[in-house]
């Protein structure tokens, strides 16, 4: 499903794969990371969660992805 999303403000997902323990998403290069957004003092956790939810990444985050410092 993520591979079908095409929007200039959303990175393109090239491939999704995994096993019982890990999931991986291969996507186009992003000049900034989600980790940088998490460390942004002007972006609250609630706002970041809202943004992530709006682009449909909540299921991805729930599949064993750990955000350092969250």
Secondary structure, DSSP 8 states (H G I E B T S, - for coil): -GGG--BTTB--EEEEEE-SS-EEEEE---SS-HHHHHT-TTS-HHHHHHHHHHTT-HHHHHTT---TT-
